[in-house]
Amino acid sequence: MEEVPDGGMRCAVCKGKGLCGLPRCPIVSRFHTQAALTPVSSYMGASPSVFVGSYNYPEVRGGPLLIGDSDKPTDWIRAGLDIEEIIGLRAATINAKAAIPRMKASMQEIALSSHPLDVEVTFERPVSFDLKFDGVLTPIGRSGTVENLDVIDNATVPRVVDRVTSDTDLGATDGVQELYTSSIDVYQIQNILSAGLLGKKPTVVPTRWAITAVDDMLGKAQKKEIGRFPPIEEVLVFGGKLYGNQIAVLLAPGGWRYEMVEQWRKNSLWAGTADVIVADGEGEKAKKGYSPIAGAYYSARLAVNEYLTGIRRTAQILVVRSVSGEYWAPLGTWVIREATRKAMQSPPERYQTVAEGAVAVSRIIGDEAWVSASTLLPRLKTQRRLQDFF
């Protein structure tokens, strides 16, 4: 196979011929989907969630997402949808948008409801296909400026959602945590935060930021709680795979620490002709700055913290994510959250030493390239436990 230059030139040279080694060209796939869609001037049907853009913040635009199917990734996984089917579903989705003051009341009604609300929308001009891929956001196929919007359904609001969003003395972080501990799932919490319904001075939040903010707020709160638990007593290794994302998690005895190593394999979505590996981590102190791994860092941390909270133990955490060409279109950071949850729900492999656990991680991932990028692994291998002295 002809070697293709790294970076943006690769697609310009390839033009869908498959030189990149991916099983399917994302760009070509966009046009296949486009062929089945015609411009629309109006919509009547369900709106399960909202979307707020980040361009020109704070003068952002937003509104309801219009789609007749489920908008929750957990439903897509449960239904066994593959990447192409998810892209097809999202290609038909419309982001109905306008200035926030015009849309805020309708957005909040939709975000509060436990079921999708029926809406009637007309657009200023016909809405055409324009599917955009993004590493954080779930793809949206079309967007159009709203001429008129009517919510023609009544919201059903869970009691805890009504109470938390009505409490103007409750900070946004506490509100997110209370909703989560009351079994409101992260996807609705993201919508509630984005629609400007949480905090002492509620503010509409771009969806991109709300996704990571919810994962980060919950992860920090769990981190504090987990720190009060006793440590696990053996090395545990978990593995799981979802849409070409292979996750391996190593838990070792000790106080809470976290590191994630992300490996994009050669010729995978964001890599060129060589593997791309990046790592980041934190200890007991609050993390400073935004992770170079972006939203995936916080999504994976939340999933592992959920497991530790459930077993009421603390641990040192090493998460390795390996992404193959099978992941031919970015679906959003929800993939990493759900892939890591899937890993943590699998029966763990148990080992006496970190070295044995690291070998298991390499087996799950498929190679040892991640090892040299980890700063936590050498620390774990040399760390002595209290029982080692007896």
C-alpha positions in Angstrom: 0.0 0.0 0.0 1.3 3.4 -0.9 2.4 5.5 2.1 0.3 8.5 2.6 1.5 11.8 4.1 0.5 12.7 7.7 -1.9 15.5 8.5 -4.6 17.1 6.3 -2.8 16.2 3.0 -3.5 12.5 3.5 -7.2 12.9 2.7 -6.5 15.2 -0.2 -4.2 12.6 -1.7 -6.5 9.6 -1.0 -9.9 11.0 -2.0 -11.7 7.9 -0.7 -9.5 5.3 -2.3 -8.7 3.7 1.0 -5.0 4.6 1.2 -5.3 5.5 4.9 -6.1 1.9 5.7 -9.5 2.6 7.4 -12.2 0.1 6.6 -14.5 2.9 5.5 -13.8 6.5 4.5 -15.7 8.9 6.8 -15.8 11.6 4.1 -17.2 9.4 1.5 -19.7 8.0 4.0 -21.0 11.6 4.6 -22.0 11.9 1.0 -23.7 8.5 0.9 -25.8 9.7 3.8 -26.4 13.0 2.2 -27.9 11.4 -0.9 -30.9 10.1 1.2 -31.7 13.5 2.7 -33.5 16.4 1.1 -33.7 20.0 2.5 -36.6 20.6 4.9 -38.4 23.9 5.8 -40.3 22.6 8.8 -40.4 19.9 11.4 -43.1 18.4 13.6 -42.2 15.6 15.9 -40.1 14.7 18.9 -37.3 16.7 20.6 -35.4 14.6 23.1 -32.7 17.1 24.0 -31.1 20.5 23.4 -27.9 21.7 21.8 -26.0 24.9 22.5 -23.0 26.0 20.3 -19.8 27.5 21.6 -19.0 29.8 18.7 -18.9 33.5 19.6 -19.4 32.8 23.4 -21.1 34.3 25.3 -23.3 35.4 22.4 -24.1 31.7 21.5 -27.0 30.2 19.7 -28.9 27.1 20.6 -32.2 25.2 20.6 -33.8 21.8 20.6 -32.4 18.8 18.8 -35.0 17.4 16.4 -35.0 13.6 16.0 -37.7 11.0 16.1 -35.4 8.4 17.6 -33.7 8.0 20.9 -30.9 10.5 21.6 -29.3 8.4 24.4 -26.1 6.5 23.6 -27.1 3.8 26.1 -30.2 3.1 24.0 -28.0 2.8 20.8 -25.7 0.3 22.5 -28.6 -1.7 23.9 -30.2 -1.8 20.4 -26.9 -3.1 19.0 -26.4 -0.2 16.6 -23.1 -0.1 14.7 -21.1 3.0 13.8 -22.7 3.3 10.4 -26.2 3.0 11.9 -25.5 5.7 14.5 -24.1 8.0 11.9 -27.2 7.4 9.8 -29.4 8.2 12.8 -27.4 11.4 13.6 -27.3 12.5 10.0 -31.1 13.0 10.1 -30.9 15.1 13.3 -31.6 18.8 13.1 -30.2 21.4 15.5 -32.9 24.1 15.5 -31.1 27.2 16.7 -31.5 30.9 17.3 -30.3 33.5 19.8 -30.6 32.2 23.4 -33.1 34.8 24.7 -35.6 33.5 22.0 -35.0 29.8 22.7 -34.3 29.6 26.4 -37.7 28.9 27.7 -38.4 26.1 25.2 -34.9 24.6 25.7 -35.4 24.5 29.5 -38.8 22.8 29.1 -37.3 20.1 26.9 -34.3 19.6 29.1 -36.4 19.2 32.2 -38.7 16.5 30.8 -38.1 12.9 31.4 -39.5 12.1 27.9 -39.1 13.7 24.5 -41.5 16.6 23.9 -43.3 17.1 20.6 -42.5 20.4 18.9 -43.4 22.3 15.7 -40.7 24.2 14.0 -40.4 26.3 10.9 -37.0 27.5 9.6 -36.0 30.8 8.0 -34.7 28.8 5.0 -34.6 25.1 4.0 -32.2 23.1 6.2 -29.7 21.1 4.2 -27.4 18.3 5.1 -24.1 19.4 6.8 -22.8 16.5 8.9 -19.9 17.5 11.2 -17.7 15.1 13.1 -16.2 16.1 16.4 -14.1 14.3 19.1 -16.3 15.5 22.0 -19.8 16.0 20.5 -22.1 13.4 19.0 -22.4 14.2 15.2 -25.3 16.4 14.1 -26.4 16.2 10.5 -28.2 19.4 9.9 -28.8 22.8 11.6 -31.1 25.7 10.7 -32.2 29.1 12.1 -35.6 29.0 13.7 -38.4 31.2 12.3 -41.0 29.9 14.8 -41.0 27.2 17.5 -43.9 25.8 19.5 -43.7 23.1 22.2 -46.9 21.2 21.7 -46.5 18.7 24.5 -46.4 18.9 28.3 -43.2 18.0 30.2 -43.0 15.3 32.8 -40.5 16.5 35.3 -39.1 14.2 38.0 -39.6 15.5 41.5 -35.8 15.7 42.2 -35.2 17.6 39.0 -37.9 20.1 39.8 -36.5 20.6 43.3 -32.9 20.9 42.4 -33.5 23.3 39.4 -35.8 25.5 41.6 -33.2 25.8 44.4 -31.3 29.1 43.7 -29.2 28.6 46.8 -27.7 25.4 45.5 -24.5 25.7 43.5 -24.2 24.0 40.1 -21.7 21.4 41.3 -23.9 20.4 44.2 -26.9 20.3 41.9 -25.2 18.0 39.4 -24.2 15.7 42.3 -27.6 15.6 43.8 -29.2 14.8 40.5 -26.7 12.0 39.8 -27.1 10.4 43.3 -30.9 10.5 42.7 -30.5 8.3 39.6 -30.8 11.0 36.9 -28.5 9.8 34.2 -25.5 11.9 33.0 -27.1 12.6 29.6 -30.1 14.4 31.1 -27.9 16.2 33.6 -25.7 17.5 30.7 -28.9 18.8 29.1 -30.1 20.4 32.3 -26.7 22.2 32.8 -26.5 23.3 29.2 -30.0 24.8 29.3 -29.1 27.1 32.2 -31.0 25.4 34.9 -28.4 24.8 37.6 -26.6 27.1 40.0 -27.1 30.2 42.1 -26.9 32.3 38.9 -28.0 29.8 36.2 -26.2 30.3 32.9 -26.7 28.6 29.5 -23.6 26.5 28.9 -22.4 25.3 25.5 -23.1 21.6 25.1 -19.4 20.8 24.4 -18.5 22.3 27.8 -21.4 20.9 29.7 -20.5 17.3 28.7 -17.0 17.5 30.2 -18.1 19.7 33.1 -20.6 17.1 34.3 -18.0 14.3 34.0 -15.5 16.5 35.9 -17.8 17.6 38.6 -19.0 14.1 39.3 -15.5 12.7 39.1 -14.1 15.2 41.6 -17.0 14.6 44.1 -16.4 10.8 43.8 -12.7 11.3 44.3 -13.2 12.9 47.7 -15.6 10.2 48.8 -13.4 7.4 47.5 -10.4 8.8 49.4 -12.2 7.9 52.7 -12.4 4.2 51.7 -9.8 1.5 52.5 -7.6 0.4 49.5 -8.1 -2.7 47.5 -5.9 -5.6 48.5 -4.8 -7.0 45.2 -4.1 -5.9 41.6 -7.2 -6.0 39.4 -7.3 -5.7 35.6 -10.4 -5.1 33.6 -11.0 -5.0 29.8 -13.7 -3.9 27.4 -14.2 -2.9 23.8 -16.7 -0.6 22.1 -16.7 0.6 18.5 -13.0 0.0 18.0 -12.1 1.5 21.4 -10.2 -1.1 23.5 -10.1 -0.2 27.2 -7.8 -1.8 29.8 -8.0 -0.7 33.5 -5.4 -1.6 36.1 -6.3 -1.0 39.8 -3.5 -1.3 42.3 -3.6 -1.0 46.2 -2.9 2.5 47.5 -4.4 5.9 47.9 -6.4 7.3 45.0 -4.3 8.3 41.9 -5.3 8.3 38.3 -3.5 8.1 35.0 -4.9 7.7 31.4 -2.8 6.6 28.4 -4.4 7.1 25.1 -3.1 5.4 22.0 -4.3 6.1 18.5 -3.0 3.3 16.3 -1.2 3.9 13.0 -3.7 4.9 10.3 -6.5 5.2 12.7 -8.8 8.3 12.8 -6.5 10.9 14.3 -3.1 9.2 13.6 -0.9 9.3 10.5 1.6 6.6 9.6 2.7 6.1 13.2 1.0 5.5 16.5 0.1 8.6 18.5 0.3 8.2 22.3 -0.6 10.8 25.0 -0.8 10.5 28.7 -2.1 12.6 31.6 -2.8 12.0 35.3 -3.4 13.4 38.8 -3.1 12.6 42.4 -5.0 13.5 45.5 -4.7 17.2 44.9 -7.0 18.9 42.5 -6.0 18.6 38.8 -4.7 21.9 37.3 -5.7 22.8 33.7 -7.5 20.9 31.0 -6.3 17.5 30.1 -4.5 17.1 26.7 -6.5 14.0 26.3 -9.6 16.2 26.3 -13.0 14.9 27.3 -12.0 11.2 27.2 -9.9 11.8 30.3 -12.8 12.8 32.4 -15.3 10.3 31.0 -13.0 7.4 31.8 -12.2 8.7 35.2 -15.9 8.9 36.0 -16.5 5.3 34.9 -13.7 3.9 37.1 -14.8 6.1 40.1 -18.3 4.7 39.7 -16.9 1.2 40.2 -14.8 2.2 43.2 -17.7 4.0 44.8 -19.8 0.9 44.3 -17.3 -1.5 46.1 -16.4 1.2 48.6 -12.7 0.9 48.1 -9.9 3.3 46.9 -7.1 2.4 44.5 -4.5 3.7 42.1 -5.9 3.7 38.6 -4.3 3.2 35.3 -6.6 3.4 32.2 -5.2 2.6 28.8 -7.3 3.3 25.7 -6.2 2.0 22.3 -8.1 3.1 19.2 -8.0 1.1 16.0 -9.2 1.9 12.5 -12.4 0.2 13.3 -13.4 3.5 14.9 -13.7 5.2 11.5 -15.9 8.2 12.6 -15.7 10.1 15.9 -19.0 9.6 17.9 -18.2 11.8 20.9 -16.7 11.2 24.4 -19.7 9.1 25.4 -18.0 6.2 23.7 -15.1 6.3 26.1 -17.4 6.7 29.1 -19.5 3.7 28.0 -16.5 1.6 26.9 -14.9 2.1 30.3 -18.2 1.3 32.1 -18.3 -1.9 30.0 -14.8 -2.8 31.1 -15.6 -2.2 34.8 -18.6 -4.4 34.5 -16.5 -7.3 33.3 -15.1 -9.9 35.8 -11.6 -8.7 36.8 -8.4 -10.6 36.4 -6.6 -10.8 39.8 -2.8 -10.6 40.3 -0.4 -10.3 43.2 2.0 -7.8 41.5 1.7 -4.7 39.3 4.2 -6.2 36.9 1.8 -9.2 36.3 -1.1 -6.8 35.9 0.8 -4.7 33.4 1.5 -7.8 31.3 -2.3 -8.4 31.3 -3.0 -4.8 30.2 -0.5 -5.2 27.3 -2.3 -8.4 26.3 -5.7 -6.7 26.3 -4.4 -3.7 24.4 -2.4 -5.8 21.9 1.1 -4.4 22.5 3.4 -2.7 25.0 3.8 0.7 23.3 1.7 2.4 26.1 4.2 1.3 28.8 6.9 3.9 27.9 4.3 6.7 28.1 3.1 5.9 31.6 4.6 7.7 34.5 2.4 6.0 37.1 3.4 2.4 36.1 7.1 2.7 37.3 5.8 4.2 40.5 3.4 1.4 41.1 6.1 -1.2 40.3 8.5 0.2 42.9 6.0 1.0 45.6 6.0 -1.2 48.6 2.9 -2.0 50.6 2.7 -2.5 54.4 2.3 -6.2 54.1 5.6 -6.4 52.2 7.4 -5.8 55.5 5.9 -8.9 57.2 
